[in-house]
C-alpha cells in the first residue's frame, strides 16, 4: 500500500507554521508497513485542492489529508470534497451532539457558527472527534482507494491516526513490515562511501 500525505493551508505555504503533521504521519505509516509515495502542500483554494486530490489518487492507494475543516471562511476542504465526490452534504445530528457536548465540557458557548462542522458529505463515513470539534471523514473510492480528511490541529490529527485510522488500516489490509537499517560513519566523504 502506498500513501500520499496532503496538507492544506496557506499558513504552511507562507512559512507561518512548520508542516509537522506530514512528518509525524509518515513515521506512523512507515511503522505499520505503508510506504509514503509523496507529500504535497496546497493553498486554501478549491481548484488547487481538487487538482491535488486527482494527482494523489492517481498515484496512491491511501491519501491522508489534514487542514481546512474548521468553521472559518477559508476552511473549504469539506465543501471541496463534496464537490469532488459529486455528493450533497447533510447535517449529522450525532456529530453535532458530540460538538455541542465538547464545547459544553470546555465551558464555551455553543455557537450557531459551529454547526457548519456537523455538515458532512453524503459519500463519507464520519469519524467523531474525541479531542476537538471537527470530525474526520473517511471516503472509499469506487476504485478501491481511500481518502481520509482530518483536522489540521496536530493533537487532533494524532488522536485520529492512533484511535481510528491506523487500527482500521491494520484490520482491513495485509500490511508488510518495512525495515530500515542506518549505518553511521565518521571521517569519510559521502562520495567515498558511494564508491564502496
matplotlib code that plots the C-alpha trace (Angstrom):
import matplotlib.pyplot as plt

x = [0.0, 1.3, 0.2, 0.2, 0.1, -1.7, -1.6, -3.9, -3.4, -1.9, -0.2, 2.1, 2.9, 3.9, 6.1, 4.0, 3.9, 6.1, 4.4, 4.9, 1.7, 3.3, 6.5, 4.6, 2.1, 5.0, 6.6, 3.4, 2.6, 6.1, 5.9, 2.9, 4.2, 2.7, 5.2, 4.9, 4.7, 4.6, 4.0, 2.0, 1.0, -1.6, -3.3, -6.8, -8.1, -10.8, -9.1, -5.7, -7.2, -9.2, -6.2, -4.2, -6.9, -6.7, -2.9, -2.8, -5.5, -3.8, -0.6, -1.5, -3.8, -4.3, -4.5, -4.4, -5.5, -5.1, -6.4, -9.4, -12.1, -12.9, -15.7, -14.0, -14.4, -11.0, -11.9, -13.1, -11.7, -15.1, -17.1, -14.4, -14.5, -18.3, -17.9, -15.0, -17.0, -20.1, -22.4, -24.6, -24.0, -26.2, -26.4, -25.2, -27.1, -24.8, -21.7, -23.4, -24.3, -20.6, -19.5, -22.0, -21.0, -17.3, -18.0, -20.1, -17.4, -14.9, -17.3, -17.6, -20.9, -22.5, -22.3, -24.5, -21.5, -20.1, -22.9, -21.1, -18.7, -21.6, -22.3, -21.0, -20.6, -23.0, -20.3, -18.1, -18.1, -17.7, -15.3, -16.2, -13.5, -12.9, -10.3, -11.7, -14.6, -14.3, -14.9, -12.7, -14.1, -13.3, -14.0, -13.8, -13.5, -15.1, -11.5, -10.8, -8.7, -9.1, -9.1, -9.3, -9.6, -8.6, -8.3, -5.0, -4.6, -1.7, -3.1, -6.4, -4.9, -2.6, -5.6, -7.5, -4.5, -3.9, -7.5, -9.3, -7.2, -4.3, -6.5, -8.9, -6.0, -4.4, -7.8, -8.7, -5.3, -2.4, 0.4, 4.0, 6.9, 9.2, 12.7, 15.3, 19.0, 21.0, 24.8, 26.6, 30.0, 32.7, 35.8, 34.8, 33.3, 29.9, 31.4, 33.9, 31.0, 29.1, 32.1, 32.4]
y = [0.0, 3.4, 6.7, 10.3, 12.9, 16.1, 19.2, 22.1, 25.7, 29.0, 29.2, 26.3, 27.7, 31.1, 29.6, 30.7, 27.2, 24.1, 21.1, 18.7, 16.8, 15.2, 14.2, 12.6, 10.8, 9.5, 8.0, 6.3, 4.9, 3.6, 1.8, -0.2, -1.0, 1.7, 3.4, 7.1, 7.9, 11.7, 14.7, 17.6, 21.0, 23.2, 26.5, 27.1, 27.2, 24.8, 24.3, 23.6, 21.2, 19.3, 19.0, 17.7, 15.0, 14.0, 13.8, 11.9, 9.4, 8.6, 7.5, 6.3, 3.7, 5.9, 9.7, 11.3, 15.0, 17.5, 21.0, 23.2, 21.6, 24.4, 26.9, 29.9, 31.0, 29.7, 26.2, 24.8, 21.3, 19.7, 21.5, 20.8, 17.1, 17.1, 18.7, 16.3, 13.2, 14.7, 14.4, 16.5, 17.4, 16.7, 17.9, 15.0, 15.2, 12.7, 14.7, 17.9, 16.3, 15.5, 19.0, 20.6, 18.3, 19.1, 22.8, 22.5, 20.5, 23.2, 25.9, 27.5, 28.9, 26.7, 28.9, 28.6, 29.1, 25.8, 23.9, 24.0, 21.5, 19.0, 19.3, 16.0, 14.9, 12.1, 9.8, 9.6, 7.8, 10.5, 9.8, 11.7, 13.9, 12.9, 15.6, 18.6, 19.7, 18.9, 15.2, 13.3, 11.9, 8.5, 8.1, 4.8, 5.4, 3.1, 2.2, 0.7, 3.6, 5.5, 9.2, 10.4, 14.1, 15.1, 18.4, 20.2, 20.7, 18.3, 16.8, 16.1, 14.6, 12.4, 11.0, 10.3, 8.4, 6.4, 5.6, 5.4, 5.4, 3.1, 0.4, 0.4, 0.1, -2.8, -4.6, -4.3, -4.7, -7.1, -4.7, -5.7, -4.9, -2.1, -2.5, 0.3, -0.1, 3.0, 3.0, 5.7, 6.8, 9.3, 10.7, 9.6, 11.7, 10.7, 10.2, 7.7, 5.8, 5.8, 4.1, 1.5]
z = [0.0, -1.0, 0.7, -0.3, 2.5, 1.6, 3.9, 3.1, 4.3, 3.2, 6.6, 5.6, 2.1, 3.5, 6.2, 9.1, 10.5, 10.0, 8.4, 11.4, 10.5, 7.4, 9.2, 12.1, 9.8, 7.7, 10.7, 11.9, 8.4, 7.9, 11.3, 10.1, 6.7, 4.5, 2.1, 1.5, -2.1, -1.9, 0.4, -1.0, 0.4, -1.3, -0.6, 0.6, -3.0, -4.2, -7.7, -6.1, -3.6, -6.3, -8.5, -5.6, -4.9, -8.6, -8.5, -5.2, -6.0, -9.4, -7.6, -4.2, -2.5, 0.6, 0.7, 4.1, 4.2, 7.0, 7.3, 6.3, 8.4, 10.8, 10.8, 9.2, 5.6, 4.5, 5.7, 2.4, 2.4, 3.3, 0.6, -1.9, -1.0, -1.5, -5.0, -5.8, -4.9, -6.5, -3.5, -1.3, 2.3, 5.3, 8.9, 11.1, 14.4, 16.2, 15.2, 16.3, 19.7, 20.1, 19.1, 21.5, 24.4, 23.8, 23.9, 27.0, 28.8, 28.0, 29.2, 25.8, 24.5, 21.9, 18.8, 15.8, 13.6, 14.9, 13.2, 9.9, 11.3, 11.6, 7.8, 6.3, 2.7, 1.9, 0.4, 3.6, 6.9, 9.6, 12.4, 15.7, 17.1, 20.7, 21.3, 19.4, 17.3, 13.6, 12.7, 10.3, 7.0, 5.5, 1.8, -0.1, -3.8, -6.5, -7.5, -4.0, -2.8, 0.5, 1.2, 4.8, 5.7, 9.2, 11.1, 10.8, 14.6, 15.3, 18.6, 17.0, 13.8, 16.0, 18.0, 14.8, 13.5, 16.7, 17.6, 14.2, 11.0, 11.8, 13.6, 10.5, 8.1, 10.1, 10.3, 6.6, 4.9, 4.9, 5.6, 5.2, 7.5, 6.4, 7.8, 7.8, 8.5, 9.5, 9.1, 11.0, 9.6, 10.5, 8.8, 5.3, 2.5, 1.1, -2.4, -1.0, 0.8, -2.5, -4.3, -1.6]

ax = plt.figure().add_subplot(projection="3d")
ax.plot(x, y, z, "-o")
ax.set_aspect("equal")
plt.show()
